[in-house]
Amino acid sequence: MTDSTAAAEPAKVEPGSFLTLHYRLAGPAGDVINTFGSRPATLSVGAGELSPALEARLIGLTEGARATFEVPAGEAFGERNPEMQQWVAKKLLDAMGDPEDEYHVGEVVEFATPDGNGTYAGAVLQVREDGALRVDFNHPLAGRPVTFEVQIIGVL
């Protein structure tokens, strides 16, 4: 005989859970990531796909739950690090893309990782006359308060 009460309880998010969810990350200037209008995201809790501070807020939520968390400045993505703002020479930009490309303040530029197996991005802060760019490689929400909204669709 099975316990029908236990079977009716929604699955709960635990470390190692595999999730399907909608989520929104927003800072003071508005949304940075928002999946509510598109396909839901899938991730494994503890695999580093979200920051540990955000993953910790998922623990204990149940399938079907919707929640909004206000995360204090610096907690979700760390503090802003001035050393993460660096000049990138025009020669490097030309080597990784089209030499005719023009860059503008505020645009996000994607760079290949040294091993060529991934990418990382930075926001253009300044464009010098010689074509070099000052790029901020900090996460866009580093050092800022974050609103983290989630809707748990499925938990495995």
BELKARA-V342051 format. One record per residue. N is the residue number from 1. RES is the residue in one letter. SS is DSSP state (hx for helix, st for strand, lp for the rest). PHI is phi in degrees with one decimal (NA if undefined). PSI is psi in degrees with one decimal (* if undefined). Layout:
[[N	RES	SS	PHI	PSI] [N	RES	SS	PHI	PSI]]
//
This chain:
[[1	M	lp	NA	135.0] [2	T	lp	-101.3	155.9] [3	D	lp	-89.5	104.4] [4	S	hx	-69.6	-21.5] [5	T	hx	-66.8	-45.4] [6	A	hx	-64.8	-37.7] [7	A	hx	-67.9	-26.3] [8	A	hx	-82.6	-16.0] [9	E	lp	-71.9	133.3] [10	P	lp	-67.8	148.5] [11	A	lp	-62.4	145.8] [12	K	st	-112.8	141.7] [13	V	lp	-71.7	127.6] [14	E	lp	-133.2	164.9] [15	P	lp	-55.5	133.6] [16	G	lp	90.6	-9.1] [17	S	lp	-63.1	147.2] [18	F	st	-102.0	125.0] [19	L	st	-119.2	148.9] [20	T	st	-116.9	126.6] [21	L	st	-154.9	160.2] [22	H	st	-101.5	143.1] [23	Y	st	-148.7	157.0] [24	R	st	-134.9	130.5] [25	L	st	-115.4	124.0] [26	A	st	-135.3	144.5] [27	G	st	-112.0	-168.6] [28	P	lp	-57.5	-27.9] [29	A	lp	-91.3	-0.4] [30	G	st	116.4	-166.7] [31	D	st	-62.7	139.3] [32	V	st	-108.2	-43.3] [33	I	st	-134.7	135.5] [34	N	st	-151.5	113.4] [35	T	lp	-98.5	-1.3] [36	F	lp	-62.5	-27.9] [37	G	lp	-94.3	4.3] [38	S	lp	-138.7	-153.8] [39	R	lp	-68.9	142.4] [40	P	lp	-68.7	161.1] [41	A	st	-92.1	155.7] [42	T	st	-125.5	140.3] [43	L	st	-157.8	164.3] [44	S	st	-111.5	122.6] [45	V	lp	-65.4	124.8] [46	G	lp	101.0	-6.2] [47	A	lp	-87.4	-2.7] [48	G	lp	85.2	13.3] [49	E	lp	-74.7	-25.3] [50	L	lp	-121.2	161.2] [51	S	lp	-66.3	152.6] [52	P	hx	-55.4	-35.8] [53	A	hx	-64.8	-36.5] [54	L	hx	-75.8	-42.5] [55	E	hx	-59.6	-38.8] [56	A	hx	-59.7	-31.8] [57	R	hx	-74.5	-17.1] [58	L	hx	-80.9	-28.4] [59	I	lp	-58.0	128.8] [60	G	lp	94.4	-16.6] [61	L	lp	-69.3	150.3] [62	T	st	-107.7	159.7] [63	E	lp	-53.8	130.7] [64	G	lp	93.5	-12.2] [65	A	lp	-70.7	148.3] [66	R	st	-129.8	131.9] [67	A	st	-147.5	154.8] [68	T	st	-127.4	131.9] [69	F	st	-121.4	136.5] [70	E	st	-98.7	112.6] [71	V	st	-101.6	125.2] [72	P	lp	-60.1	154.8] [73	A	lp	-50.9	131.7] [74	G	lp	86.0	-17.6] [75	E	lp	-76.4	-40.7] [76	A	lp	-72.9	-41.9] [77	F	lp	-132.7	21.0] [78	G	lp	76.8	176.3] [79	E	lp	-80.8	158.5] [80	R	lp	-69.3	136.5] [81	N	lp	-114.3	113.6] [82	P	hx	-59.8	-24.9] [83	E	hx	-70.8	-12.7] [84	M	hx	-85.2	2.0] [85	Q	st	-102.1	114.0] [86	Q	st	-135.8	153.9] [87	W	st	-83.8	135.4] [88	V	st	-116.9	121.5] [89	A	lp	-68.7	148.5] [90	K	hx	-56.9	-36.7] [91	K	hx	-58.9	-43.0] [92	L	hx	-67.8	-42.2] [93	L	hx	-60.5	-42.4] [94	D	hx	-64.1	-39.2] [95	A	hx	-67.6	-30.7] [96	M	hx	-95.0	-6.3] [97	G	lp	-155.1	-156.2] [98	D	lp	-83.0	122.5] [99	P	lp	-58.5	-18.4] [100	E	lp	-85.6	-7.4] [101	D	lp	-59.6	141.8] [102	E	lp	-112.2	142.0] [103	Y	lp	-117.1	148.4] [104	H	lp	-133.8	148.0] [105	V	lp	-55.8	133.2] [106	G	lp	97.2	-20.9] [107	E	lp	-77.2	153.5] [108	V	st	-99.4	130.1] [109	V	st	-113.5	135.2] [110	E	st	-100.3	136.6] [111	F	st	-121.5	146.8] [112	A	st	-77.1	144.2] [113	T	lp	-69.0	157.3] [114	P	lp	-54.7	-32.7] [115	D	lp	-82.5	-6.2] [116	G	lp	76.9	3.1] [117	N	lp	-94.6	-2.3] [118	G	lp	-156.0	-173.1] [119	T	st	-138.6	161.9] [120	Y	st	-143.3	159.8] [121	A	st	-128.3	158.4] [122	G	st	-147.8	154.3] [123	A	st	-96.3	133.7] [124	V	st	-72.2	123.6] [125	L	st	-98.3	-33.0] [126	Q	st	-155.9	144.2] [127	V	st	-120.3	120.2] [128	R	lp	-85.4	158.8] [129	E	lp	-58.4	-31.0] [130	D	lp	-81.0	3.4] [131	G	lp	93.4	-6.9] [132	A	lp	-68.6	151.2] [133	L	st	-118.8	139.8] [134	R	st	-95.0	118.2] [135	V	st	-118.3	137.0] [136	D	st	-98.1	112.5] [137	F	lp	-93.6	4.4] [138	N	lp	-64.9	151.2] [139	H	lp	-60.1	141.9] [140	P	lp	-56.4	-24.7] [141	L	lp	-104.1	8.2] [142	A	lp	-61.3	134.2] [143	G	lp	74.4	9.3] [144	R	lp	-121.2	152.3] [145	P	lp	-68.4	147.0] [146	V	st	-128.4	135.9] [147	T	st	-98.2	124.5] [148	F	st	-118.6	109.3] [149	E	st	-110.5	134.0] [150	V	st	-134.3	151.0] [151	Q	st	-133.5	114.6] [152	I	st	-82.5	117.0] [153	I	st	-91.7	-44.7] [154	G	st	-148.8	148.0] [155	V	st	-131.8	125.9] [156	L	lp	-117.8	*]]
//
